[in-house]
Amino acid sequence: MPAFIPESEANGGMVEVFAVASGKGGTGKTTSTMALGMALASEHDVTVIDADTGMANMLFHAGLADADTTLHDVLAGEAAVEAAVYERFGMSVVPCGTSLSGFQQAEPDRLRTVVATLAAETDVILLDSPAALGSRSAVLPIVLADRIVVVLQPTIPSLSDGLKVQEYATTYGTGVAGVLFNRVTEDEAIDRIATKTEQYFEGETLATVPESDAVRDARRAGEPLLAHAPESAPAAAYRKAAARLAVRDRPVDPVADRFRSAVIPDHS
């Protein structure tokens, strides 16, 4: 298990951690995490972590399908954090493996160490969070985050699941940075829906991202959307969302202690 960096090095660190969450699958969390990461990387040092240890996808989006070491190895205590960090597309990317055995051997509590270690070396951390909230490993990224970005589709089930994510976040003292409507089609009355949504969610609507073949093409190419189709409408929407996030450049307590002391829930 990798060691925490010394407190003398951690003191005075500045980092904000966002959990990108949805409460249901299929909303495009990983696409959103990578796109927001690339957009924020134009002004900040950014690290993206695939914390969805049971349904990992980031390695396919980042062209890391053949990565030798992943977050699974780190969480199993078999590799140092640094071994699972890859520099891609202007960001530091920590992919997670996809094997069932890797998931079974991973110890979720070690995610605190991963975040604490990487926090001292970056400005922004984005955690691609599990869709379901039925286990402590799924809730932990939300507990560790300063704020969440809730990825929604303009449907009643998606909005309902998103509100559950917000409830978990506020219960554990995590703020809401905003909501991001994704995979929006032209026939959806998104302006009306977004206005209504803001009555129930604490954060503003960061952007509405249209459904597009560019997103699927980017994944097939093993590239983030902003690298594969930077001039596309979805890419422009993600850049707008990132600009509205207003990353808080603020001093924190010793970075390692901040995450090491995070309370891990026994159940969802």
C-alpha positions, 0 to 999 in steps of 0.5 A: 500500500503506497505511503502518504506524502509527508505532512510537511509536503502536504501543508498548504496544498490547494486542491478541489475534488469533484465527484462526477455522479449520476445515480444511474447508468447510461448518462455519460459520466465517463465521457463527461469526466474526461471532457470536463477534465480536458477543458479544465486542464487549459488552466489547471493541473488536472487528475481524473480517476476512474473510481467506478471500480465495478464498471470501469470505462475510462481506460477505453476513453483514454486509449489505455486499454492495454495499461499494465497497472490500474487502480485495481492494482493499487486498491489491492495493495499490489502497486504504488499510486504513481504506477497507475498514473498516465499522462494523457491529453494534458491530464493525469489519468488513473484508469481502473481495470475491468476484470471481476477478479481485480474488483474482488481483490480491491479494497475500497478504503484505499481510495482515500490513500489514492486521493490523498497522495495525488491531491498534493500534486494537482489542482483539480481531481475528478472522480468518475463515480459509480452509478449505483449507490448500493455499497460503501465503495460506491458512496465513497467518491461522493464522501471524498469530494468537495463538490459533485457534478450531477450528470442527468438526462431530461427524464423523470427517472434520471432526475429522481436518481440525481436527487438521491445522489444530491441527498447522499452528498449533502448528508456527508457534507459534500456540496453540489457544483451543478447539474449537467444535462447530457445526451439531450435530443432536439425534441426535448424541452430542455430549457423548461426542464432545466429551469424546473430542475434548478428548483430542486438541485442546489447547483446551477445548470452548467450546460446541456450537452446534445446527443451526437455521433461524435461522442460514440466516434470518440470512444471507438477511437480511444480518445476523449471527446475534446481531443477527437472532435474539439469543434463539435457541439458537445465539446463546446457544451463541456467547455461551457460547463467547465468554465462555470465550475469556478474551481476554488483555489483555496488553502486546505488543511494538510492534504493527506490528513484531509482525505485520510480522515474521511468517514466511510459509510458502513452502508449506503 
